[in-house]
Amino acid sequence: MQGGIARLVGGALCLGLGLSAAGTSSGLVQGPGSEKAFLRENDVAMKRMMAGMAIAPSGDIDRDFVNLMAAHHQGAIDMSLDVLRYSRNERIRRIAQEIIVEQEQQIAAMHLAVGDPPLPPPGASGTQAKAAGP
């Protein structure tokens, strides 16, 4: 079981390094209307997070907690990806990268704690593609 966590953590760290490279590439969106675009995408991420947190109780407190928190953490990941697309502030961009890595690690650890199979490697869900730009 610990080997699975180590693989997931290692994959998440690789994702963070990939995002660092993607964040400095042409994926950064700037110019007129970029704040509106960021706010629009952030709103979509927030709505998706809230919808994901609207679960029906399963009778298993631990699994319900994992499902709620996974949706919450994914919201933080999605919002951080949006910041990487639009922010020019290197400190904020670095914080966003750290949030992505940490939240993916926590999602993986929670799923393993309730006996779920290991998740696909980071980036398989398209997170790197979104961070790199449209």
N, C-alpha and C positions, 0 to 999 in steps of 0.2 A: 504494500500500500504506500509506503514512504517513497519507493522508487517512482510511483505514478505522480506523486506530488512534486518530486524533484524534476521530472520531465516537464510537467506543466509549468513550474516556476521557470525553468530554463527556457521554455518556449515563450513565456511571457516576457522574459528579459530580451530575447531576440526580437520580439515585437517592438519593444521600446527602442531598441537600436534601429530597427527599420523605420520607425516613426521619426526618429531623429533625422535620419537621412531624407525621409520624405518631406519633413517639415521645412527643410532648407532648399527643396527643389522648387520647380515651377508650380507646385500644388498650392502655393499661397495665393489667395484671392485678395486683391486690393482694388481700390478705385471707387468711383461713385456707386452708391447703392450697396456696397459690401456690408455695411452695418445692417441695413434692412434685410439682406440675404442671411446674414448670421443670425439675426433675431428670429427670422422665419424658420430657419433650420433648427435653432435652439427650441423654439416652440413645438415643433414636430417631435423632437427628442423628448421633451417634457411630457407631451401627451402620450407618446408611446410608453414612457416609463409608468405614468399613472395608470394606463390601461393594463399594463403588465402586472401592476400591484393590486389590481381588482380581482383577486382570486376567491374562489369558493373554498371555505375551509374543508380540508380533507380528512380531518380527524387525527392527523399526525402533526403535532405542533412543530416538530423539527423540520419536516418537509415543507410545511407552510412557511416557516421562517425562511428557509433556503429559497423558496420560490419568490417570496416578497423581496428579500434582500438581493437576489440575483437580478430581478427587474430594476431595483433601485440602483445597483452598481452598474448595470448596463446603461442606465440613463446617464450616469456620471461619465462613462466611457464615451457615449455618443456626443454629449456636450463637449467633452474634451477634444474629440475629433473635430468638431465644428470650430473650436478655438484654434486648433492647429491649421485649419484651412484659412482663417481670417486674421488672426492676430499677428502683429509685427513685434510684439513685446517678447524678447527672448526669455525673460524670466517666467512670464505667464505660459509661454509655449513649453518650457521645461517642466513646469508644474503640471501642465496638462498631460505631458508624456508620462510623468511619474504616476499620475492618477490612473491612466490607462493600464499601466503595468500592474500596479497594486490592486486595482479593482478586478482585473482578470485573474490574478492570483487568488484573491478572496473568493470569487465565484467558483473557481476550480476546487479550492479547499472545502468549501461548503458542500458542493455536490459530492465530493468524495466522502465527506463525513456522514452523509445519509445513505451511502452505498450506491450512488449513481455511478455508471461507467465513466471512465475518463472522457473529458470533453475533447473535441477535435483541436488540433494545434491552433494557437492564436493566428489570426489572419485568415483562417479558412472560412470565416463568416463574412469576409469582405472588409474587415476593419482597416487593413492597410490600404486597400483601394480607395476607401472613403477619405483617409487621411492624405493620400497623395493628390487628391483633387478630382474634379468632375471628369 
